[in-house]
Amino acid sequence: MKASIRKLEDARQEQAKVKTARSLGRKALLESLRQALAAGRRFDAIMRNTFRNDHITLEACKHACRVPRAPRTKPKGVPDTAEP
């Protein structure tokens, strides 16, 4: 009986360790993803500034980018300056 209780306690402790490791791994993965997306945004800005006068290369860079970007929206109350 004592051996069975000990096995149950060991299994419970192991499960707690695995849950903790999974949680820490998830947090590390999300932080790495956040940093990667931030680096992508910085790189995107560098590419746009570097090739602002080279429209063909700029379009090729936009096409090659595989990271989806959220559409840029204007703040509310700002009139649209595009011509109809």
PDB file with one MODEL, atoms N, CA, C and O in Angstrom:
MODEL        1
ATOM      1  N   MET A   1       0.826  -1.190   0.000  1.00  0.00           N
ATOM      2  CA  MET A   1       0.000   0.000   0.000  1.00  0.00           C
ATOM      3  C   MET A   1       0.875   1.261   0.000  1.00  0.00           C
ATOM      4  O   MET A   1       0.605   2.212  -0.734  1.00  0.00           O
ATOM      5  N   LYS A   2       1.919   1.257   0.826  1.00  0.00           N
ATOM      6  CA  LYS A   2       2.803   2.424   0.885  1.00  0.00           C
ATOM      7  C   LYS A   2       3.490   2.659  -0.456  1.00  0.00           C
ATOM      8  O   LYS A   2       3.691   3.804  -0.861  1.00  0.00           O
ATOM      9  N   ALA A   3       3.849   1.580  -1.143  1.00  0.00           N
ATOM     10  CA  ALA A   3       4.497   1.713  -2.446  1.00  0.00           C
ATOM     11  C   ALA A   3       3.535   2.337  -3.459  1.00  0.00           C
ATOM     12  O   ALA A   3       3.954   3.163  -4.270  1.00  0.00           O
ATOM     13  N   SER A   4       2.283   1.967  -3.429  1.00  0.00           N
ATOM     14  CA  SER A   4       1.283   2.531  -4.343  1.00  0.00           C
ATOM     15  C   SER A   4       1.058   4.009  -4.061  1.00  0.00           C
ATOM     16  O   SER A   4       0.919   4.811  -4.985  1.00  0.00           O
ATOM     17  N   ILE A   5       1.023   4.364  -2.794  1.00  0.00           N
ATOM     18  CA  ILE A   5       0.847   5.777  -2.420  1.00  0.00           C
ATOM     19  C   ILE A   5       2.043   6.588  -2.900  1.00  0.00           C
ATOM     20  O   ILE A   5       1.888   7.695  -3.416  1.00  0.00           O
ATOM     21  N   ARG A   6       3.245   6.024  -2.725  1.00  0.00           N
ATOM     22  CA  ARG A   6       4.461   6.719  -3.138  1.00  0.00           C
ATOM     23  C   ARG A   6       4.468   6.909  -4.668  1.00  0.00           C
ATOM     24  O   ARG A   6       4.840   7.977  -5.153  1.00  0.00           O
ATOM     25  N   LYS A   7       4.066   5.895  -5.416  1.00  0.00           N
ATOM     26  CA  LYS A   7       3.997   6.003  -6.874  1.00  0.00           C
ATOM     27  C   LYS A   7       3.001   7.081  -7.299  1.00  0.00           C
ATOM     28  O   LYS A   7       3.259   7.839  -8.235  1.00  0.00           O
ATOM     29  N   LEU A   8       1.866   7.145  -6.610  1.00  0.00           N
ATOM     30  CA  LEU A   8       0.860   8.157  -6.915  1.00  0.00           C
ATOM     31  C   LEU A   8       1.403   9.557  -6.639  1.00  0.00           C
ATOM     32  O   LEU A   8       1.199  10.469  -7.440  1.00  0.00           O
ATOM     33  N   GLU A   9       2.092   9.731  -5.515  1.00  0.00           N
ATOM     34  CA  GLU A   9       2.676  11.033  -5.184  1.00  0.00           C
ATOM     35  C   GLU A   9       3.755  11.423  -6.187  1.00  0.00           C
ATOM     36  O   GLU A   9       3.849  12.582  -6.590  1.00  0.00           O
ATOM     37  N   ASP A  10       4.573  10.440  -6.590  1.00  0.00           N
ATOM     38  CA  ASP A  10       5.614  10.723  -7.585  1.00  0.00           C
ATOM     39  C   ASP A  10       4.998  11.143  -8.919  1.00  0.00           C
ATOM     40  O   ASP A  10       5.466  12.081  -9.566  1.00  0.00           O
ATOM     41  N   ALA A  11       3.951  10.442  -9.316  1.00  0.00           N
ATOM     42  CA  ALA A  11       3.279  10.775 -10.568  1.00  0.00           C
ATOM     43  C   ALA A  11       2.663  12.171 -10.499  1.00  0.00           C
ATOM     44  O   ALA A  11       2.707  12.916 -11.478  1.00  0.00           O
ATOM     45  N   ARG A  12       2.098  12.521  -9.371  1.00  0.00           N
ATOM     46  CA  ARG A  12       1.501  13.849  -9.208  1.00  0.00           C
ATOM     47  C   ARG A  12       2.573  14.938  -9.271  1.00  0.00           C
ATOM     48  O   ARG A  12       2.368  15.984  -9.888  1.00  0.00           O
ATOM     49  N   GLN A  13       3.713  14.686  -8.630  1.00  0.00           N
ATOM     50  CA  GLN A  13       4.813  15.659  -8.677  1.00  0.00           C
ATOM     51  C   GLN A  13       5.357  15.804 -10.093  1.00  0.00           C
ATOM     52  O   GLN A  13       5.656  16.911 -10.539  1.00  0.00           O
ATOM     53  N   GLU A  14       5.485  14.680 -10.797  1.00  0.00           N
ATOM     54  CA  GLU A  14       5.966  14.720 -12.169  1.00  0.00           C
ATOM     55  C   GLU A  14       4.996  15.500 -13.055  1.00  0.00           C
ATOM     56  O   GLU A  14       5.421  16.276 -13.912  1.00  0.00           O
ATOM     57  N   GLN A  15       3.710  15.298 -12.852  1.00  0.00           N
ATOM     58  CA  GLN A  15       2.712  16.032 -13.633  1.00  0.00           C
ATOM     59  C   GLN A  15       2.822  17.528 -13.354  1.00  0.00           C
ATOM     60  O   GLN A  15       2.725  18.333 -14.279  1.00  0.00           O
ATOM     61  N   ALA A  16       3.020  17.908 -12.107  1.00  0.00           N
ATOM     62  CA  ALA A  16       3.161  19.326 -11.758  1.00  0.00           C
ATOM     63  C   ALA A  16       4.401  19.920 -12.432  1.00  0.00           C
ATOM     64  O   ALA A  16       4.361  21.054 -12.910  1.00  0.00           O
ATOM     65  N   LYS A  17       5.498  19.165 -12.473  1.00  0.00           N
ATOM     66  CA  LYS A  17       6.721  19.649 -13.127  1.00  0.00           C
ATOM     67  C   LYS A  17       6.493  19.848 -14.623  1.00  0.00           C
ATOM     68  O   LYS A  17       6.925  20.844 -15.203  1.00  0.00           O
ATOM     69  N   VAL A  18       5.810  18.889 -15.236  1.00  0.00           N
ATOM     70  CA  VAL A  18       5.550  18.976 -16.668  1.00  0.00           C
ATOM     71  C   VAL A  18       4.645  20.166 -16.977  1.00  0.00           C
ATOM     72  O   VAL A  18       4.877  20.874 -17.957  1.00  0.00           O
ATOM     73  N   LYS A  19       3.636  20.395 -16.172  1.00  0.00           N
ATOM     74  CA  LYS A  19       2.746  21.541 -16.390  1.00  0.00           C
ATOM     75  C   LYS A  19       3.508  22.850 -16.256  1.00  0.00           C
ATOM     76  O   LYS A  19       3.288  23.779 -17.033  1.00  0.00           O
ATOM     77  N   THR A  20       4.402  22.929 -15.276  1.00  0.00           N
ATOM     78  CA  THR A  20       5.203  24.132 -15.078  1.00  0.00           C
ATOM     79  C   THR A  20       6.133  24.342 -16.271  1.00  0.00           C
ATOM     80  O   THR A  20       6.250  25.454 -16.785  1.00  0.00           O
ATOM     81  N   ALA A  21       6.789  23.272 -16.706  1.00  0.00           N
ATOM     82  CA  ALA A  21       7.696  23.378 -17.850  1.00  0.00           C
ATOM     83  C   ALA A  21       6.939  23.797 -19.106  1.00  0.00           C
ATOM     84  O   ALA A  21       7.433  24.617 -19.881  1.00  0.00           O
ATOM     85  N   ARG A  22       5.757  23.249 -19.312  1.00  0.00           N
ATOM     86  CA  ARG A  22       4.949  23.611 -20.477  1.00  0.00           C
ATOM     87  C   ARG A  22       4.559  25.086 -20.420  1.00  0.00           C
ATOM     88  O   ARG A  22       4.610  25.788 -21.430  1.00  0.00           O
ATOM     89  N   SER A  23       4.177  25.544 -19.255  1.00  0.00           N
ATOM     90  CA  SER A  23       3.791  26.940 -19.094  1.00  0.00           C
ATOM     91  C   SER A  23       4.967  27.874 -19.369  1.00  0.00           C
ATOM     92  O   SER A  23       4.821  28.888 -20.052  1.00  0.00           O
ATOM     93  N   LEU A  24       6.134  27.522 -18.830  1.00  0.00           N
ATOM     94  CA  LEU A  24       7.326  28.348 -19.057  1.00  0.00           C
ATOM     95  C   LEU A  24       7.735  28.315 -20.534  1.00  0.00           C
ATOM     96  O   LEU A  24       8.145  29.330 -21.097  1.00  0.00           O
ATOM     97  N   GLY A  25       7.619  27.146 -21.147  1.00  0.00           N
ATOM     98  CA  GLY A  25       7.951  27.031 -22.562  1.00  0.00           C
ATOM     99  C   GLY A  25       7.026  27.867 -23.425  1.00  0.00           C
ATOM    100  O   GLY A  25       7.465  28.498 -24.387  1.00  0.00           O
ATOM    101  N   ARG A  26       5.757  27.872 -23.084  1.00  0.00           N
ATOM    102  CA  ARG A  26       4.784  28.678 -23.832  1.00  0.00           C
ATOM    103  C   ARG A  26       5.091  30.163 -23.695  1.00  0.00           C
ATOM    104  O   ARG A  26       5.035  30.908 -24.674  1.00  0.00           O
ATOM    105  N   LYS A  27       5.416  30.590 -22.479  1.00  0.00           N
ATOM    106  CA  LYS A  27       5.756  32.004 -22.270  1.00  0.00           C
ATOM    107  C   LYS A  27       7.009  32.380 -23.056  1.00  0.00           C
ATOM    108  O   LYS A  27       7.070  33.454 -23.654  1.00  0.00           O
ATOM    109  N   ALA A  28       8.012  31.494 -23.054  1.00  0.00           N
ATOM    110  CA  ALA A  28       9.242  31.766 -23.806  1.00  0.00           C
ATOM    111  C   ALA A  28       8.957  31.823 -25.300  1.00  0.00           C
ATOM    112  O   ALA A  28       9.493  32.681 -26.002  1.00  0.00           O
ATOM    113  N   LEU A  29       8.121  30.921 -25.789  1.00  0.00           N
ATOM    114  CA  LEU A  29       7.767  30.913 -27.206  1.00  0.00           C
ATOM    115  C   LEU A  29       7.024  32.188 -27.593  1.00  0.00           C
ATOM    116  O   LEU A  29       7.313  32.777 -28.634  1.00  0.00           O
ATOM    117  N   LEU A  30       6.084  32.614 -26.778  1.00  0.00           N
ATOM    118  CA  LEU A  30       5.338  33.839 -27.085  1.00  0.00           C
ATOM    119  C   LEU A  30       6.253  35.056 -27.066  1.00  0.00           C
ATOM    120  O   LEU A  30       6.098  35.956 -27.891  1.00  0.00           O
ATOM    121  N   GLU A  31       7.206  35.095 -26.134  1.00  0.00           N
ATOM    122  CA  GLU A  31       8.150  36.212 -26.076  1.00  0.00           C
ATOM    123  C   GLU A  31       9.050  36.205 -27.316  1.00  0.00           C
ATOM    124  O   GLU A  31       9.332  37.260 -27.886  1.00  0.00           O
ATOM    125  N   SER A  32       9.496  35.027 -27.729  1.00  0.00           N
ATOM    126  CA  SER A  32      10.319  34.931 -28.940  1.00  0.00           C
ATOM    127  C   SER A  32       9.525  35.386 -30.162  1.00  0.00           C
ATOM    128  O   SER A  32      10.058  36.080 -31.027  1.00  0.00           O
ATOM    129  N   LEU A  33       8.276  35.004 -30.233  1.00  0.00           N
ATOM    130  CA  LEU A  33       7.429  35.430 -31.339  1.00  0.00           C
ATOM    131  C   LEU A  33       7.241  36.942 -31.333  1.00  0.00           C
ATOM    132  O   LEU A  33       7.292  37.580 -32.384  1.00  0.00           O
ATOM    133  N   ARG A  34       7.024  37.511 -30.158  1.00  0.00           N
ATOM    134  CA  ARG A  34       6.875  38.971 -30.049  1.00  0.00           C
ATOM    135  C   ARG A  34       8.136  39.670 -30.539  1.00  0.00           C
ATOM    136  O   ARG A  34       8.058  40.646 -31.285  1.00  0.00           O
ATOM    137  N   GLN A  35       9.301  39.170 -30.119  1.00  0.00           N
ATOM    138  CA  GLN A  35      10.565  39.772 -30.542  1.00  0.00           C
ATOM    139  C   GLN A  35      10.789  39.619 -32.043  1.00  0.00           C
ATOM    140  O   GLN A  35      11.280  40.540 -32.696  1.00  0.00           O
ATOM    141  N   ALA A  36      10.431  38.459 -32.589  1.00  0.00           N
ATOM    142  CA  ALA A  36      10.596  38.229 -34.023  1.00  0.00           C
ATOM    143  C   ALA A  36       9.707  39.164 -34.841  1.00  0.00           C
ATOM    144  O   ALA A  36      10.143  39.715 -35.852  1.00  0.00           O
ATOM    145  N   LEU A  37       8.473  39.339 -34.406  1.00  0.00           N
ATOM    146  CA  LEU A  37       7.572  40.248 -35.125  1.00  0.00           C
ATOM    147  C   LEU A  37       8.056  41.693 -35.039  1.00  0.00           C
ATOM    148  O   LEU A  37       7.943  42.446 -36.006  1.00  0.00           O
ATOM    149  N   ALA A  38       8.594  42.080 -33.881  1.00  0.00           N
ATOM    150  CA  ALA A  38       9.148  43.430 -33.736  1.00  0.00           C
ATOM    151  C   ALA A  38      10.353  43.605 -34.663  1.00  0.00           C
ATOM    152  O   ALA A  38      10.501  44.653 -35.293  1.00  0.00           O
ATOM    153  N   ALA A  39      11.206  42.598 -34.748  1.00  0.00           N
ATOM    154  CA  ALA A  39      12.356  42.664 -35.653  1.00  0.00           C
ATOM    155  C   ALA A  39      11.880  42.747 -37.102  1.00  0.00           C
ATOM    156  O   ALA A  39      12.468  43.467 -37.910  1.00  0.00           O
ATOM    157  N   GLY A  40      10.827  42.020 -37.429  1.00  0.00           N
ATOM    158  CA  GLY A  40      10.264  42.083 -38.775  1.00  0.00           C
ATOM    159  C   GLY A  40       9.748  43.467 -39.111  1.00  0.00           C
ATOM    160  O   GLY A  40       9.924  43.950 -40.230  1.00  0.00           O
ATOM    161  N   ARG A  41       9.110  44.104 -38.141  1.00  0.00           N
ATOM    162  CA  ARG A  41       8.611  45.467 -38.377  1.00  0.00           C
ATOM    163  C   ARG A  41       9.777  46.436 -38.596  1.00  0.00           C
ATOM    164  O   ARG A  41       9.714  47.310 -39.461  1.00  0.00           O
ATOM    165  N   ARG A  42      10.847  46.270 -37.795  1.00  0.00           N
ATOM    166  CA  ARG A  42      12.021  47.136 -37.976  1.00  0.00           C
ATOM    167  C   ARG A  42      12.650  46.897 -39.347  1.00  0.00           C
ATOM    168  O   ARG A  42      13.017  47.845 -40.042  1.00  0.00           O
ATOM    169  N   PHE A  43      12.773  45.627 -39.733  1.00  0.00           N
ATOM    170  CA  PHE A  43      13.339  45.295 -41.036  1.00  0.00           C
ATOM    171  C   PHE A  43      12.476  45.866 -42.156  1.00  0.00           C
ATOM    172  O   PHE A  43      12.996  46.394 -43.139  1.00  0.00           O
ATOM    173  N   ASP A  44      11.171  45.760 -42.008  1.00  0.00           N
ATOM    174  CA  ASP A  44      10.255  46.297 -43.003  1.00  0.00           C
ATOM    175  C   ASP A  44      10.469  47.800 -43.174  1.00  0.00           C
ATOM    176  O   ASP A  44      10.486  48.308 -44.295  1.00  0.00           O
ATOM    177  N   ALA A  45      10.629  48.498 -42.063  1.00  0.00           N
ATOM    178  CA  ALA A  45      10.859  49.948 -42.133  1.00  0.00           C
ATOM    179  C   ALA A  45      12.188  50.254 -42.823  1.00  0.00           C
ATOM    180  O   ALA A  45      12.280  51.196 -43.611  1.00  0.00           O
ATOM    181  N   ILE A  46      13.210  49.465 -42.529  1.00  0.00           N
ATOM    182  CA  ILE A  46      14.510  49.665 -43.168  1.00  0.00           C
ATOM    183  C   ILE A  46      14.389  49.451 -44.679  1.00  0.00           C
ATOM    184  O   ILE A  46      14.908  50.242 -45.467  1.00  0.00           O
ATOM    185  N   MET A  47      13.710  48.389 -45.071  1.00  0.00           N
ATOM    186  CA  MET A  47      13.549  48.096 -46.501  1.00  0.00           C
ATOM    187  C   MET A  47      12.764  49.202 -47.199  1.00  0.00           C
ATOM    188  O   MET A  47      13.132  49.632 -48.292  1.00  0.00           O
ATOM    189  N   ARG A  48      11.692  49.658 -46.574  1.00  0.00           N
ATOM    190  CA  ARG A  48      10.886  50.721 -47.194  1.00  0.00           C
ATOM    191  C   ARG A  48      11.693  52.009 -47.346  1.00  0.00           C
ATOM    192  O   ARG A  48      11.575  52.704 -48.356  1.00  0.00           O
ATOM    193  N   ASN A  49      12.510  52.325 -46.343  1.00  0.00           N
ATOM    194  CA  ASN A  49      13.324  53.543 -46.435  1.00  0.00           C
ATOM    195  C   ASN A  49      14.467  53.385 -47.424  1.00  0.00           C
ATOM    196  O   ASN A  49      14.775  54.312 -48.173  1.00  0.00           O
ATOM    197  N   THR A  50      15.093  52.227 -47.431  1.00  0.00           N
ATOM    198  CA  THR A  50      16.221  52.003 -48.331  1.00  0.00           C
ATOM    199  C   THR A  50      15.789  52.020 -49.792  1.00  0.00           C
ATOM    200  O   THR A  50      16.480  52.583 -50.641  1.00  0.00           O
ATOM    201  N   PHE A  51      14.653  51.406 -50.083  1.00  0.00           N
ATOM    202  CA  PHE A  51      14.212  51.271 -51.459  1.00  0.00           C
ATOM    203  C   PHE A  51      13.026  52.172 -51.800  1.00  0.00           C
ATOM    204  O   PHE A  51      12.251  51.850 -52.701  1.00  0.00           O
ATOM    205  N   ARG A  52      12.874  53.275 -51.107  1.00  0.00           N
ATOM    206  CA  ARG A  52      11.720  54.140 -51.353  1.00  0.00           C
ATOM    207  C   ARG A  52      11.713  54.713 -52.770  1.00  0.00           C
ATOM    208  O   ARG A  52      10.646  55.048 -53.284  1.00  0.00           O
ATOM    209  N   ASN A  53      12.863  54.832 -53.406  1.00  0.00           N
ATOM    210  CA  ASN A  53      12.915  55.346 -54.777  1.00  0.00           C
ATOM    211  C   ASN A  53      13.061  54.230 -55.806  1.00  0.00           C
ATOM    212  O   ASN A  53      13.117  54.507 -57.004  1.00  0.00           O
ATOM    213  N   ASP A  54      13.123  52.999 -55.372  1.00  0.00           N
ATOM    214  CA  ASP A  54      13.252  51.843 -56.267  1.00  0.00           C
ATOM    215  C   ASP A  54      11.985  51.006 -56.130  1.00  0.00           C
ATOM    216  O   ASP A  54      11.946  50.041 -55.366  1.00  0.00           O
ATOM    217  N   HIS A  55      10.962  51.380 -56.869  1.00  0.00           N
ATOM    218  CA  HIS A  55       9.642  50.782 -56.707  1.00  0.00           C
ATOM    219  C   HIS A  55       9.609  49.299 -57.069  1.00  0.00           C
ATOM    220  O   HIS A  55       8.839  48.539 -56.482  1.00  0.00           O
ATOM    221  N   ILE A  56      10.425  48.884 -58.013  1.00  0.00           N
ATOM    222  CA  ILE A  56      10.438  47.469 -58.414  1.00  0.00           C
ATOM    223  C   ILE A  56      10.983  46.609 -57.275  1.00  0.00           C
ATOM    224  O   ILE A  56      10.390  45.587 -56.928  1.00  0.00           O
ATOM    225  N   THR A  57      12.094  47.016 -56.702  1.00  0.00           N
ATOM    226  CA  THR A  57      12.676  46.261 -55.584  1.00  0.00           C
ATOM    227  C   THR A  57      11.753  46.303 -54.377  1.00  0.00           C
ATOM    228  O   THR A  57      11.588  45.300 -53.683  1.00  0.00           O
ATOM    229  N   LEU A  58      11.156  47.449 -54.127  1.00  0.00           N
ATOM    230  CA  LEU A  58      10.243  47.571 -52.992  1.00  0.00           C
ATOM    231  C   LEU A  58       9.052  46.628 -53.156  1.00  0.00           C
ATOM    232  O   LEU A  58       8.653  45.974 -52.192  1.00  0.00           O
ATOM    233  N   GLU A  59       8.487  46.548 -54.338  1.00  0.00           N
ATOM    234  CA  GLU A  59       7.370  45.633 -54.582  1.00  0.00           C
ATOM    235  C   GLU A  59       7.815  44.177 -54.433  1.00  0.00           C
ATOM    236  O   GLU A  59       7.067  43.341 -53.927  1.00  0.00           O
ATOM    237  N   ALA A  60       9.038  43.882 -54.877  1.00  0.00           N
ATOM    238  CA  ALA A  60       9.558  42.521 -54.730  1.00  0.00           C
ATOM    239  C   ALA A  60       9.716  42.174 -53.247  1.00  0.00           C
ATOM    240  O   ALA A  60       9.429  41.047 -52.843  1.00  0.00           O
ATOM    241  N   CYS A  61      10.163  43.116 -52.450  1.00  0.00           N
ATOM    242  CA  CYS A  61      10.298  42.891 -51.002  1.00  0.00           C
ATOM    243  C   CYS A  61       8.931  42.670 -50.369  1.00  0.00           C
ATOM    244  O   CYS A  61       8.765  41.784 -49.530  1.00  0.00           O
ATOM    245  N   LYS A  62       7.963  43.467 -50.768  1.00  0.00           N
ATOM    246  CA  LYS A  62       6.605  43.303 -50.232  1.00  0.00           C
ATOM    247  C   LYS A  62       6.051  41.934 -50.596  1.00  0.00           C
ATOM    248  O   LYS A  62       5.416  41.272 -49.775  1.00  0.00           O
ATOM    249  N   HIS A  63       6.297  41.517 -51.830  1.00  0.00           N
ATOM    250  CA  HIS A  63       5.795  40.223 -52.301  1.00  0.00           C
ATOM    251  C   HIS A  63       6.488  39.068 -51.562  1.00  0.00           C
ATOM    252  O   HIS A  63       5.856  38.054 -51.268  1.00  0.00           O
ATOM    253  N   ALA A  64       7.777  39.222 -51.265  1.00  0.00           N
ATOM    254  CA  ALA A  64       8.544  38.154 -50.610  1.00  0.00           C
ATOM    255  C   ALA A  64       8.228  38.043 -49.126  1.00  0.00           C
ATOM    256  O   ALA A  64       8.464  36.999 -48.519  1.00  0.00           O
ATOM    257  N   CYS A  65       7.700  39.102 -48.540  1.00  0.00           N
ATOM    258  CA  CYS A  65       7.398  39.091 -47.108  1.00  0.00           C
ATOM    259  C   CYS A  65       6.267  38.105 -46.839  1.00  0.00           C
ATOM    260  O   CYS A  65       5.198  38.189 -47.443  1.00  0.00           O
ATOM    261  N   ARG A  66       6.512  37.182 -45.937  1.00  0.00           N
ATOM    262  CA  ARG A  66       5.509  36.165 -45.639  1.00  0.00           C
ATOM    263  C   ARG A  66       4.814  36.409 -44.303  1.00  0.00           C
ATOM    264  O   ARG A  66       3.969  35.617 -43.885  1.00  0.00           O
ATOM    265  N   VAL A  67       5.162  37.484 -43.648  1.00  0.00           N
ATOM    266  CA  VAL A  67       4.539  37.811 -42.369  1.00  0.00           C
ATOM    267  C   VAL A  67       3.344  38.706 -42.649  1.00  0.00           C
ATOM    268  O   VAL A  67       3.511  39.818 -43.150  1.00  0.00           O
ATOM    269  N   PRO A  68       2.143  38.240 -42.333  1.00  0.00           N
ATOM    270  CA  PRO A  68       0.972  39.085 -42.594  1.00  0.00           C
ATOM    271  C   PRO A  68       0.994  40.342 -41.725  1.00  0.00           C
ATOM    272  O   PRO A  68       1.359  40.301 -40.550  1.00  0.00           O
ATOM    273  N   ARG A  69       0.615  41.400 -42.305  1.00  0.00           N
ATOM    274  CA  ARG A  69       0.579  42.684 -41.589  1.00  0.00           C
ATOM    275  C   ARG A  69      -0.873  43.102 -41.426  1.00  0.00           C
ATOM    276  O   ARG A  69      -1.697  42.894 -42.316  1.00  0.00           O
ATOM    277  N   ALA A  70      -1.170  43.687 -40.294  1.00  0.00           N
ATOM    278  CA  ALA A  70      -2.508  44.225 -40.075  1.00  0.00           C
ATOM    279  C   ALA A  70      -2.648  45.479 -40.934  1.00  0.00           C
ATOM    280  O   ALA A  70      -1.693  46.245 -41.066  1.00  0.00           O
ATOM    281  N   PRO A  71      -3.817  45.694 -41.514  1.00  0.00           N
ATOM    282  CA  PRO A  71      -3.983  46.899 -42.330  1.00  0.00           C
ATOM    283  C   PRO A  71      -3.851  48.145 -41.463  1.00  0.00           C
ATOM    284  O   PRO A  71      -4.292  48.182 -40.315  1.00  0.00           O
ATOM    285  N   ARG A  72      -3.235  49.152 -42.045  1.00  0.00           N
ATOM    286  CA  ARG A  72      -3.076  50.409 -41.316  1.00  0.00           C
ATOM    287  C   ARG A  72      -4.390  51.175 -41.401  1.00  0.00           C
ATOM    288  O   ARG A  72      -4.946  51.354 -42.484  1.00  0.00           O
ATOM    289  N   THR A  73      -4.868  51.613 -40.281  1.00  0.00           N
ATOM    290  CA  THR A  73      -6.112  52.372 -40.255  1.00  0.00           C
ATOM    291  C   THR A  73      -5.816  53.784 -39.789  1.00  0.00           C
ATOM    292  O   THR A  73      -4.898  54.023 -39.004  1.00  0.00           O
ATOM    293  N   LYS A  74      -6.604  54.697 -40.284  1.00  0.00           N
ATOM    294  CA  LYS A  74      -6.460  56.084 -39.883  1.00  0.00           C
ATOM    295  C   LYS A  74      -7.236  56.307 -38.591  1.00  0.00           C
ATOM    296  O   LYS A  74      -8.272  55.681 -38.368  1.00  0.00           O
ATOM    297  N   PRO A  75      -6.739  57.191 -37.748  1.00  0.00           N
ATOM    298  CA  PRO A  75      -7.508  57.510 -36.540  1.00  0.00           C
ATOM    299  C   PRO A  75      -8.861  58.095 -36.918  1.00  0.00           C
ATOM    300  O   PRO A  75      -9.007  58.741 -37.956  1.00  0.00           O
ATOM    301  N   LYS A  76      -9.835  57.861 -36.070  1.00  0.00           N
ATOM    302  CA  LYS A  76     -11.171  58.389 -36.341  1.00  0.00           C
ATOM    303  C   LYS A  76     -11.126  59.910 -36.365  1.00  0.00           C
ATOM    304  O   LYS A  76     -10.423  60.543 -35.578  1.00  0.00           O
ATOM    305  N   GLY A  77     -11.879  60.466 -37.270  1.00  0.00           N
ATOM    306  CA  GLY A  77     -11.957  61.917 -37.360  1.00  0.00           C
ATOM    307  C   GLY A  77     -10.973  62.504 -38.361  1.00  0.00           C
ATOM    308  O   GLY A  77     -11.032  63.699 -38.650  1.00  0.00           O
ATOM    309  N   VAL A  78     -10.053  61.672 -38.906  1.00  0.00           N
ATOM    310  CA  VAL A  78      -9.105  62.176 -39.887  1.00  0.00           C
ATOM    311  C   VAL A  78      -9.727  61.994 -41.266  1.00  0.00           C
ATOM    312  O   VAL A  78     -10.065  60.874 -41.649  1.00  0.00           O
ATOM    313  N   PRO A  79      -9.881  63.078 -42.012  1.00  0.00           N
ATOM    314  CA  PRO A  79     -10.513  62.980 -43.324  1.00  0.00           C
ATOM    315  C   PRO A  79      -9.631  62.219 -44.309  1.00  0.00           C
ATOM    316  O   PRO A  79      -8.404  62.264 -44.222  1.00  0.00           O
ATOM    317  N   ASP A  80     -10.266  61.523 -45.240  1.00  0.00           N
ATOM    318  CA  ASP A  80      -9.559  60.792 -46.268  1.00  0.00           C
ATOM    319  C   ASP A  80      -9.081  61.787 -47.312  1.00  0.00           C
ATOM    320  O   ASP A  80      -9.884  62.546 -47.854  1.00  0.00           O
ATOM    321  N   THR A  81      -7.780  61.796 -47.603  1.00  0.00           N
ATOM    322  CA  THR A  81      -7.229  62.766 -48.554  1.00  0.00           C
ATOM    323  C   THR A  81      -7.129  62.189 -49.951  1.00  0.00           C
ATOM    324  O   THR A  81      -6.709  62.883 -50.876  1.00  0.00           O
ATOM    325  N   ALA A  82      -7.506  60.929 -50.121  1.00  0.00           N
ATOM    326  CA  ALA A  82      -7.460  60.309 -51.446  1.00  0.00           C
ATOM    327  C   ALA A  82      -8.518  60.947 -52.336  1.00  0.00           C
ATOM    328  O   ALA A  82      -9.608  61.304 -51.888  1.00  0.00           O
ATOM    329  N   GLU A  83      -8.163  61.079 -53.604  1.00  0.00           N
ATOM    330  CA  GLU A  83      -9.116  61.674 -54.539  1.00  0.00           C
ATOM    331  C   GLU A  83     -10.109  60.627 -54.993  1.00  0.00           C
ATOM    332  O   GLU A  83      -9.746  59.462 -55.154  1.00  0.00           O
ATOM    333  N   PRO A  84     -11.377  61.023 -55.206  1.00  0.00           N
ATOM    334  CA  PRO A  84     -12.412  60.064 -55.610  1.00  0.00           C
ATOM    335  C   PRO A  84     -12.213  59.508 -56.985  1.00  0.00           C
ATOM    336  O   PRO A  84     -13.013  58.692 -57.443  1.00  0.00           O
TER     337      PRO A  84
ENDMDL
END
